[in-house]
Amino acid sequence: MLMSDIEIITDGGRRRRWSEAEKLRVVEETLQGHDSIPAVARRNGVAPNLLYAHAS
């Protein structure tokens, strides 16, 4: 077996494509301040560090 025949999936194969509108909605949710960033992340199925990078 050649190395080029191997595919490694590190995220469980659940890579999601987000539209600009979806991204904006999630970031706006964090800016409203009703819930913590980790809670917003869990609700939307994303890693909290992705929201921290965009919220600051």
N, CA, C, O and CB atoms as a CASP TS submission, in Angstrom:
PFRMAT TS
TARGET T0000
AUTHOR 0000-0000-0000
METHOD Language model
MODEL 1
PARENT N/A
ATOM      1  N   MET     1       0.853  -1.174   0.000  1.00  0.00           N
ATOM      2  CA  MET     1       0.000   0.000   0.000  1.00  0.00           C
ATOM      3  C   MET     1       0.898   1.237   0.000  1.00  0.00           C
ATOM      4  O   MET     1       1.816   1.349   0.812  1.00  0.00           O
ATOM      5  CB  MET     1      -0.970  -0.002   1.229  1.00  0.00           C
ATOM      6  N   LEU     2       0.628   2.142  -0.901  1.00  0.00           N
ATOM      7  CA  LEU     2       1.375   3.387  -0.975  1.00  0.00           C
ATOM      8  C   LEU     2       0.797   4.409  -0.003  1.00  0.00           C
ATOM      9  O   LEU     2      -0.389   4.371   0.325  1.00  0.00           O
ATOM     10  CB  LEU     2       1.362   3.940  -2.407  1.00  0.00           C
ATOM     11  N   MET     3       1.638   5.308   0.446  1.00  0.00           N
ATOM     12  CA  MET     3       1.191   6.347   1.367  1.00  0.00           C
ATOM     13  C   MET     3       0.096   7.207   0.732  1.00  0.00           C
ATOM     14  O   MET     3      -0.772   7.709   1.446  1.00  0.00           O
ATOM     15  CB  MET     3       2.376   7.225   1.794  1.00  0.00           C
ATOM     16  N   SER     4       0.115   7.387  -0.579  1.00  0.00           N
ATOM     17  CA  SER     4      -0.899   8.200  -1.243  1.00  0.00           C
ATOM     18  C   SER     4      -2.271   7.525  -1.242  1.00  0.00           C
ATOM     19  O   SER     4      -3.275   8.168  -1.550  1.00  0.00           O
ATOM     20  CB  SER     4      -0.473   8.496  -2.669  1.00  0.00           C
ATOM     21  N   ASP     5      -2.321   6.248  -0.901  1.00  0.00           N
ATOM     22  CA  ASP     5      -3.595   5.524  -0.837  1.00  0.00           C
ATOM     23  C   ASP     5      -4.273   5.653   0.523  1.00  0.00           C
ATOM     24  O   ASP     5      -5.381   5.151   0.714  1.00  0.00           O
ATOM     25  CB  ASP     5      -3.373   4.059  -1.155  1.00  0.00           C
ATOM     26  N   ILE     6      -3.621   6.318   1.461  1.00  0.00           N
ATOM     27  CA  ILE     6      -4.139   6.420   2.819  1.00  0.00           C
ATOM     28  C   ILE     6      -4.726   7.813   3.038  1.00  0.00           C
ATOM     29  O   ILE     6      -4.109   8.825   2.706  1.00  0.00           O
ATOM     30  CB  ILE     6      -3.026   6.124   3.857  1.00  0.00           C
ATOM     31  N   GLU     7      -5.919   7.840   3.598  1.00  0.00           N
ATOM     32  CA  GLU     7      -6.540   9.115   3.949  1.00  0.00           C
ATOM     33  C   GLU     7      -6.754   9.126   5.447  1.00  0.00           C
ATOM     34  O   GLU     7      -7.307   8.175   6.001  1.00  0.00           O
ATOM     35  CB  GLU     7      -7.886   9.335   3.184  1.00  0.00           C
ATOM     36  N   ILE     8      -6.328  10.182   6.107  1.00  0.00           N
ATOM     37  CA  ILE     8      -6.488  10.307   7.547  1.00  0.00           C
ATOM     38  C   ILE     8      -7.527  11.388   7.804  1.00  0.00           C
ATOM     39  O   ILE     8      -7.366  12.527   7.368  1.00  0.00           O
ATOM     40  CB  ILE     8      -5.128  10.642   8.252  1.00  0.00           C
ATOM     41  N   ILE     9      -8.586  11.031   8.508  1.00  0.00           N
ATOM     42  CA  ILE     9      -9.636  11.981   8.857  1.00  0.00           C
ATOM     43  C   ILE     9      -9.534  12.222  10.346  1.00  0.00           C
ATOM     44  O   ILE     9      -9.733  11.311  11.149  1.00  0.00           O
ATOM     45  CB  ILE     9     -11.062  11.459   8.454  1.00  0.00           C
ATOM     46  N   THR    10      -9.226  13.447  10.710  1.00  0.00           N
ATOM     47  CA  THR    10      -8.989  13.745  12.128  1.00  0.00           C
ATOM     48  C   THR    10     -10.204  14.290  12.851  1.00  0.00           C
ATOM     49  O   THR    10     -10.211  14.330  14.081  1.00  0.00           O
ATOM     50  CB  THR    10      -7.872  14.722  12.256  1.00  0.00           C
ATOM     51  N   ASP    11     -11.225  14.710  12.135  1.00  0.00           N
ATOM     52  CA  ASP    11     -12.374  15.316  12.800  1.00  0.00           C
ATOM     53  C   ASP    11     -13.600  14.407  12.794  1.00  0.00           C
ATOM     54  O   ASP    11     -14.726  14.892  12.906  1.00  0.00           O
ATOM     55  CB  ASP    11     -12.713  16.631  12.140  1.00  0.00           C
ATOM     56  N   GLY    12     -13.403  13.133  12.667  1.00  0.00           N
ATOM     57  CA  GLY    12     -14.523  12.197  12.679  1.00  0.00           C
ATOM     58  C   GLY    12     -15.334  12.223  11.394  1.00  0.00           C
ATOM     59  O   GLY    12     -16.421  11.649  11.339  1.00  0.00           O
ATOM     60  N   GLY    13     -14.824  12.878  10.363  1.00  0.00           N
ATOM     61  CA  GLY    13     -15.514  12.907   9.083  1.00  0.00           C
ATOM     62  C   GLY    13     -16.727  13.811   9.055  1.00  0.00           C
ATOM     63  O   GLY    13     -17.541  13.722   8.135  1.00  0.00           O
ATOM     64  N   ARG    14     -16.864  14.678  10.043  1.00  0.00           N
ATOM     65  CA  ARG    14     -18.058  15.514  10.133  1.00  0.00           C
ATOM     66  C   ARG    14     -17.782  16.958   9.747  1.00  0.00           C
ATOM     67  O   ARG    14     -18.367  17.869  10.332  1.00  0.00           O
ATOM     68  CB  ARG    14     -18.620  15.464  11.531  1.00  0.00           C
ATOM     69  N   ARG    15     -16.933  17.180   8.804  1.00  0.00           N
ATOM     70  CA  ARG    15     -16.605  18.548   8.403  1.00  0.00           C
ATOM     71  C   ARG    15     -17.843  19.214   7.824  1.00  0.00           C
ATOM     72  O   ARG    15     -18.502  18.668   6.939  1.00  0.00           O
ATOM     73  CB  ARG    15     -15.444  18.565   7.373  1.00  0.00           C
ATOM     74  N   ARG    16     -18.143  20.378   8.324  1.00  0.00           N
ATOM     75  CA  ARG    16     -19.354  21.080   7.919  1.00  0.00           C
ATOM     76  C   ARG    16     -18.997  22.344   7.154  1.00  0.00           C
ATOM     77  O   ARG    16     -18.043  23.039   7.505  1.00  0.00           O
ATOM     78  CB  ARG    16     -20.219  21.419   9.141  1.00  0.00           C
ATOM     79  N   ARG    17     -19.739  22.634   6.142  1.00  0.00           N
ATOM     80  CA  ARG    17     -19.562  23.870   5.377  1.00  0.00           C
ATOM     81  C   ARG    17     -20.549  24.899   5.908  1.00  0.00           C
ATOM     82  O   ARG    17     -21.749  24.630   5.974  1.00  0.00           O
ATOM     83  CB  ARG    17     -19.769  23.630   3.838  1.00  0.00           C
ATOM     84  N   TRP    18     -20.062  26.059   6.282  1.00  0.00           N
ATOM     85  CA  TRP    18     -20.888  27.111   6.862  1.00  0.00           C
ATOM     86  C   TRP    18     -21.050  28.233   5.843  1.00  0.00           C
ATOM     87  O   TRP    18     -20.075  28.652   5.220  1.00  0.00           O
ATOM     88  CB  TRP    18     -20.265  27.646   8.183  1.00  0.00           C
ATOM     89  N   SER    19     -22.250  28.710   5.675  1.00  0.00           N
ATOM     90  CA  SER    19     -22.476  29.884   4.836  1.00  0.00           C
ATOM     91  C   SER    19     -22.063  31.114   5.642  1.00  0.00           C
ATOM     92  O   SER    19     -21.935  31.045   6.865  1.00  0.00           O
ATOM     93  CB  SER    19     -23.980  29.981   4.368  1.00  0.00           C
ATOM     94  N   GLU    20     -21.856  32.231   4.963  1.00  0.00           N
ATOM     95  CA  GLU    20     -21.510  33.468   5.657  1.00  0.00           C
ATOM     96  C   GLU    20     -22.612  33.862   6.640  1.00  0.00           C
ATOM     97  O   GLU    20     -22.328  34.346   7.736  1.00  0.00           O
ATOM     98  CB  GLU    20     -21.267  34.602   4.645  1.00  0.00           C
ATOM     99  N   ALA    21     -23.869  33.653   6.245  1.00  0.00           N
ATOM    100  CA  ALA    21     -25.004  34.003   7.117  1.00  0.00           C
ATOM    101  C   ALA    21     -24.991  33.165   8.393  1.00  0.00           C
ATOM    102  O   ALA    21     -25.271  33.681   9.475  1.00  0.00           O
ATOM    103  CB  ALA    21     -26.342  33.805   6.370  1.00  0.00           C
ATOM    104  N   GLU    22     -24.667  31.873   8.275  1.00  0.00           N
ATOM    105  CA  GLU    22     -24.606  31.003   9.459  1.00  0.00           C
ATOM    106  C   GLU    22     -23.480  31.440  10.395  1.00  0.00           C
ATOM    107  O   GLU    22     -23.663  31.496  11.611  1.00  0.00           O
ATOM    108  CB  GLU    22     -24.404  29.529   9.039  1.00  0.00           C
ATOM    109  N   LYS    23     -22.324  31.748   9.825  1.00  0.00           N
ATOM    110  CA  LYS    23     -21.194  32.190  10.641  1.00  0.00           C
ATOM    111  C   LYS    23     -21.545  33.472  11.393  1.00  0.00           C
ATOM    112  O   LYS    23     -21.285  33.596  12.589  1.00  0.00           O
ATOM    113  CB  LYS    23     -19.947  32.410   9.763  1.00  0.00           C
ATOM    114  N   LEU    24     -22.133  34.409  10.680  1.00  0.00           N
ATOM    115  CA  LEU    24     -22.506  35.682  11.286  1.00  0.00           C
ATOM    116  C   LEU    24     -23.513  35.486  12.411  1.00  0.00           C
ATOM    117  O   LEU    24     -23.407  36.130  13.455  1.00  0.00           O
ATOM    118  CB  LEU    24     -23.076  36.622  10.233  1.00  0.00           C
ATOM    119  N   ARG    25     -24.488  34.603  12.210  1.00  0.00           N
ATOM    120  CA  ARG    25     -25.501  34.336  13.228  1.00  0.00           C
ATOM    121  C   ARG    25     -24.859  33.799  14.508  1.00  0.00           C
ATOM    122  O   ARG    25     -25.213  34.227  15.606  1.00  0.00           O
ATOM    123  CB  ARG    25     -26.543  33.339  12.698  1.00  0.00           C
ATOM    124  N   VAL    26     -23.916  32.864  14.371  1.00  0.00           N
ATOM    125  CA  VAL    26     -23.277  32.265  15.542  1.00  0.00           C
ATOM    126  C   VAL    26     -22.425  33.302  16.272  1.00  0.00           C
ATOM    127  O   VAL    26     -22.458  33.375  17.500  1.00  0.00           O
ATOM    128  CB  VAL    26     -22.413  31.053  15.130  1.00  0.00           C
ATOM    129  N   VAL    27     -21.665  34.099  15.530  1.00  0.00           N
ATOM    130  CA  VAL    27     -20.839  35.122  16.165  1.00  0.00           C
ATOM    131  C   VAL    27     -21.719  36.163  16.856  1.00  0.00           C
ATOM    132  O   VAL    27     -21.403  36.597  17.964  1.00  0.00           O
ATOM    133  CB  VAL    27     -19.921  35.798  15.125  1.00  0.00           C
ATOM    134  N   GLU    28     -22.811  36.567  16.219  1.00  0.00           N
ATOM    135  CA  GLU    28     -23.722  37.530  16.839  1.00  0.00           C
ATOM    136  C   GLU    28     -24.314  36.972  18.132  1.00  0.00           C
ATOM    137  O   GLU    28     -24.541  37.706  19.093  1.00  0.00           O
ATOM    138  CB  GLU    28     -24.846  37.907  15.865  1.00  0.00           C
ATOM    139  N   GLU    29     -24.560  35.657  18.138  1.00  0.00           N
ATOM    140  CA  GLU    29     -25.076  35.007  19.348  1.00  0.00           C
ATOM    141  C   GLU    29     -24.100  35.188  20.509  1.00  0.00           C
ATOM    142  O   GLU    29     -24.520  35.410  21.645  1.00  0.00           O
ATOM    143  CB  GLU    29     -25.328  33.502  19.092  1.00  0.00           C
ATOM    144  N   THR    30     -22.797  35.094  20.227  1.00  0.00           N
ATOM    145  CA  THR    30     -21.806  35.251  21.298  1.00  0.00           C
ATOM    146  C   THR    30     -21.745  36.695  21.780  1.00  0.00           C
ATOM    147  O   THR    30     -21.469  36.945  22.953  1.00  0.00           O
ATOM    148  CB  THR    30     -20.418  34.799  20.818  1.00  0.00           C
ATOM    149  N   LEU    31     -21.999  37.639  20.892  1.00  0.00           N
ATOM    150  CA  LEU    31     -21.911  39.056  21.252  1.00  0.00           C
ATOM    151  C   LEU    31     -23.118  39.548  22.039  1.00  0.00           C
ATOM    152  O   LEU    31     -23.047  40.583  22.702  1.00  0.00           O
ATOM    153  CB  LEU    31     -21.755  39.889  20.009  1.00  0.00           C
ATOM    154  N   GLN    32     -24.231  38.810  21.971  1.00  0.00           N
ATOM    155  CA  GLN    32     -25.426  39.206  22.723  1.00  0.00           C
ATOM    156  C   GLN    32     -25.210  39.081  24.222  1.00  0.00           C
ATOM    157  O   GLN    32     -25.816  39.816  25.001  1.00  0.00           O
ATOM    158  CB  GLN    32     -26.621  38.360  22.303  1.00  0.00           C
ATOM    159  N   GLY    33     -24.347  38.152  24.631  1.00  0.00           N
ATOM    160  CA  GLY    33     -23.998  38.021  26.034  1.00  0.00           C
ATOM    161  C   GLY    33     -24.984  37.259  26.896  1.00  0.00           C
ATOM    162  O   GLY    33     -24.821  37.227  28.116  1.00  0.00           O
ATOM    163  N   HIS    34     -26.008  36.639  26.306  1.00  0.00           N
ATOM    164  CA  HIS    34     -26.966  35.866  27.102  1.00  0.00           C
ATOM    165  C   HIS    34     -26.377  34.555  27.592  1.00  0.00           C
ATOM    166  O   HIS    34     -26.687  34.100  28.693  1.00  0.00           O
ATOM    167  CB  HIS    34     -28.216  35.589  26.291  1.00  0.00           C
ATOM    168  N   ASP    35     -25.527  33.948  26.770  1.00  0.00           N
ATOM    169  CA  ASP    35     -24.889  32.676  27.123  1.00  0.00           C
ATOM    170  C   ASP    35     -23.378  32.815  26.980  1.00  0.00           C
ATOM    171  O   ASP    35     -22.882  33.718  26.306  1.00  0.00           O
ATOM    172  CB  ASP    35     -25.422  31.515  26.229  1.00  0.00           C
ATOM    173  N   SER    36     -22.660  31.905  27.624  1.00  0.00           N
ATOM    174  CA  SER    36     -21.204  31.903  27.503  1.00  0.00           C
ATOM    175  C   SER    36     -20.815  31.412  26.103  1.00  0.00           C
ATOM    176  O   SER    36     -21.609  30.772  25.413  1.00  0.00           O
ATOM    177  CB  SER    36     -20.555  31.008  28.607  1.00  0.00           C
ATOM    178  N   ILE    37     -19.595  31.719  25.704  1.00  0.00           N
ATOM    179  CA  ILE    37     -19.114  31.256  24.402  1.00  0.00           C
ATOM    180  C   ILE    37     -19.119  29.729  24.326  1.00  0.00           C
ATOM    181  O   ILE    37     -19.529  29.185  23.301  1.00  0.00           O
ATOM    182  CB  ILE    37     -17.697  31.794  24.133  1.00  0.00           C
ATOM    183  N   PRO    38     -18.679  29.005  25.376  1.00  0.00           N
ATOM    184  CA  PRO    38     -18.756  27.543  25.299  1.00  0.00           C
ATOM    185  C   PRO    38     -20.196  27.025  25.121  1.00  0.00           C
ATOM    186  O   PRO    38     -20.413  26.029  24.431  1.00  0.00           O
ATOM    187  CB  PRO    38     -18.149  26.936  26.556  1.00  0.00           C
ATOM    188  N   ALA    39     -21.167  27.694  25.735  1.00  0.00           N
ATOM    189  CA  ALA    39     -22.568  27.260  25.590  1.00  0.00           C
ATOM    190  C   ALA    39     -23.052  27.485  24.163  1.00  0.00           C
ATOM    191  O   ALA    39     -23.732  26.631  23.594  1.00  0.00           O
ATOM    192  CB  ALA    39     -23.482  28.015  26.586  1.00  0.00           C
ATOM    193  N   VAL    40     -22.704  28.634  23.583  1.00  0.00           N
ATOM    194  CA  VAL    40     -23.086  28.915  22.191  1.00  0.00           C
ATOM    195  C   VAL    40     -22.416  27.902  21.266  1.00  0.00           C
ATOM    196  O   VAL    40     -23.039  27.407  20.327  1.00  0.00           O
ATOM    197  CB  VAL    40     -22.692  30.371  21.785  1.00  0.00           C
ATOM    198  N   ALA    41     -21.156  27.598  21.530  1.00  0.00           N
ATOM    199  CA  ALA    41     -20.424  26.630  20.714  1.00  0.00           C
ATOM    200  C   ALA    41     -21.085  25.254  20.767  1.00  0.00           C
ATOM    201  O   ALA    41     -21.296  24.626  19.730  1.00  0.00           O
ATOM    202  CB  ALA    41     -18.967  26.532  21.181  1.00  0.00           C
ATOM    203  N   ARG    42     -21.411  24.789  21.965  1.00  0.00           N
ATOM    204  CA  ARG    42     -22.072  23.477  22.106  1.00  0.00           C
ATOM    205  C   ARG    42     -23.393  23.444  21.350  1.00  0.00           C
ATOM    206  O   ARG    42     -23.686  22.480  20.643  1.00  0.00           O
ATOM    207  CB  ARG    42     -22.315  23.150  23.592  1.00  0.00           C
ATOM    208  N   ARG    43     -24.178  24.486  21.498  1.00  0.00           N
ATOM    209  CA  ARG    43     -25.486  24.554  20.860  1.00  0.00           C
ATOM    210  C   ARG    43     -25.371  24.487  19.326  1.00  0.00           C
ATOM    211  O   ARG    43     -26.251  23.953  18.650  1.00  0.00           O
ATOM    212  CB  ARG    43     -26.206  25.840  21.280  1.00  0.00           C
ATOM    213  N   ASN    44     -24.280  25.034  18.801  1.00  0.00           N
ATOM    214  CA  ASN    44     -24.105  25.085  17.355  1.00  0.00           C
ATOM    215  C   ASN    44     -23.151  24.032  16.806  1.00  0.00           C
ATOM    216  O   ASN    44     -22.896  23.987  15.602  1.00  0.00           O
ATOM    217  CB  ASN    44     -23.618  26.431  16.967  1.00  0.00           C
ATOM    218  N   GLY    45     -22.623  23.183  17.690  1.00  0.00           N
ATOM    219  CA  GLY    45     -21.775  22.077  17.253  1.00  0.00           C
ATOM    220  C   GLY    45     -20.404  22.490  16.737  1.00  0.00           C
ATOM    221  O   GLY    45     -19.877  21.890  15.799  1.00  0.00           O
ATOM    222  N   VAL    46     -19.827  23.524  17.356  1.00  0.00           N
ATOM    223  CA  VAL    46     -18.483  23.945  16.975  1.00  0.00           C
ATOM    224  C   VAL    46     -17.581  23.978  18.198  1.00  0.00           C
ATOM    225  O   VAL    46     -18.054  23.987  19.334  1.00  0.00           O
ATOM    226  CB  VAL    46     -18.514  25.325  16.294  1.00  0.00           C
ATOM    227  N   ALA    47     -16.285  23.996  17.954  1.00  0.00           N
ATOM    228  CA  ALA    47     -15.326  24.075  19.053  1.00  0.00           C
ATOM    229  C   ALA    47     -15.300  25.503  19.591  1.00  0.00           C
ATOM    230  O   ALA    47     -15.275  26.452  18.806  1.00  0.00           O
ATOM    231  CB  ALA    47     -13.905  23.633  18.590  1.00  0.00           C
ATOM    232  N   PRO    48     -15.304  25.675  20.906  1.00  0.00           N
ATOM    233  CA  PRO    48     -15.296  27.016  21.489  1.00  0.00           C
ATOM    234  C   PRO    48     -14.128  27.880  21.012  1.00  0.00           C
ATOM    235  O   PRO    48     -14.285  29.091  20.851  1.00  0.00           O
ATOM    236  CB  PRO    48     -15.256  26.911  22.986  1.00  0.00           C
ATOM    237  N   ASN    49     -12.959  27.276  20.783  1.00  0.00           N
ATOM    238  CA  ASN    49     -11.805  28.073  20.362  1.00  0.00           C
ATOM    239  C   ASN    49     -12.035  28.756  19.010  1.00  0.00           C
ATOM    240  O   ASN    49     -11.416  29.783  18.731  1.00  0.00           O
ATOM    241  CB  ASN    49     -10.563  27.189  20.288  1.00  0.00           C
ATOM    242  N   LEU    50     -12.899  28.216  18.181  1.00  0.00           N
ATOM    243  CA  LEU    50     -13.209  28.876  16.910  1.00  0.00           C
ATOM    244  C   LEU    50     -13.992  30.166  17.142  1.00  0.00           C
ATOM    245  O   LEU    50     -13.820  31.143  16.413  1.00  0.00           O
ATOM    246  CB  LEU    50     -14.007  27.932  15.995  1.00  0.00           C
ATOM    247  N   LEU    51     -14.840  30.164  18.144  1.00  0.00           N
ATOM    248  CA  LEU    51     -15.600  31.372  18.456  1.00  0.00           C
ATOM    249  C   LEU    51     -14.751  32.405  19.190  1.00  0.00           C
ATOM    250  O   LEU    51     -14.911  33.605  18.968  1.00  0.00           O
ATOM    251  CB  LEU    51     -16.820  31.021  19.292  1.00  0.00           C
ATOM    252  N   TYR    52     -13.856  31.955  20.055  1.00  0.00           N
ATOM    253  CA  TYR    52     -12.991  32.900  20.736  1.00  0.00           C
ATOM    254  C   TYR    52     -12.109  33.635  19.737  1.00  0.00           C
ATOM    255  O   TYR    52     -11.858  34.831  19.883  1.00  0.00           O
ATOM    256  CB  TYR    52     -12.135  32.186  21.779  1.00  0.00           C
ATOM    257  N   ALA    53     -11.650  32.934  18.747  1.00  0.00           N
ATOM    258  CA  ALA    53     -10.769  33.552  17.743  1.00  0.00           C
ATOM    259  C   ALA    53     -11.506  34.642  16.982  1.00  0.00           C
ATOM    260  O   ALA    53     -10.887  35.615  16.550  1.00  0.00           O
ATOM    261  CB  ALA    53     -10.234  32.493  16.760  1.00  0.00           C
ATOM    262  N   HIS    54     -12.822  34.499  16.807  1.00  0.00           N
ATOM    263  CA  HIS    54     -13.583  35.464  16.040  1.00  0.00           C
ATOM    264  C   HIS    54     -14.273  36.511  16.925  1.00  0.00           C
ATOM    265  O   HIS    54     -14.635  37.586  16.445  1.00  0.00           O
ATOM    266  CB  HIS    54     -14.608  34.745  15.203  1.00  0.00           C
ATOM    267  N   ALA    55     -14.452  36.205  18.194  1.00  0.00           N
ATOM    268  CA  ALA    55     -15.181  37.118  19.068  1.00  0.00           C
ATOM    269  C   ALA    55     -14.295  38.234  19.615  1.00  0.00           C
ATOM    270  O   ALA    55     -14.803  39.271  20.042  1.00  0.00           O
ATOM    271  CB  ALA    55     -15.797  36.349  20.216  1.00  0.00           C
ATOM    272  N   SER    56     -13.010  38.040  19.607  1.00  0.00           N
ATOM    273  CA  SER    56     -12.138  39.061  20.197  1.00  0.00           C
ATOM    274  C   SER    56     -11.639  40.054  19.187  1.00  0.00           C
ATOM    275  O   SER    56     -10.896  40.971  19.538  1.00  0.00           O
ATOM    276  CB  SER    56     -10.971  38.418  20.871  1.00  0.00           C
TER
END
